[in-house]
Amino acid sequence: MDMATSERWTVNINDGPLPLWLFDAKRRPLGTKTTDFLGMAKLLLPTKKTMGEVIDCSGPPMTAFCNR
């Protein structure tokens, strides 16, 4: 849910190691592009940091995944 606009959507993530859902606009948060999620690749590396410390949590796609 976008708290500013009260818009709601469902992220439909697929099973398996490849994030194929990113290539289907109907399965991503509304108004996002595949390239908006490139920064999340950093989460594949081992770390003890929080998600918000590893990736930039600004912008439409990240508000769905980051806890501020």
Residue pairs with C-beta under 8 A, 6 or more apart in sequence:
1 7
1 8
1 9
2 8
2 60
2 63
7 30
9 29
9 30
11 21
11 27
11 28
11 29
11 64
12 21
12 26
12 27
13 19
13 21
13 27
14 20
14 21
14 27
19 37
21 27
21 28
22 28
22 34
22 37
23 34
28 34
28 37
28 61
29 60
29 61
29 64
31 60
32 60
32 61
36 59
36 60
36 61
37 61
39 55
39 56
39 62
40 55
40 65
42 54
42 55
43 51
43 54
43 55
45 54
47 54
51 57
51 65
51 66
51 67
52 66
52 67
52 68
55 62
55 66
56 62
57 63
57 65
57 66
57 68
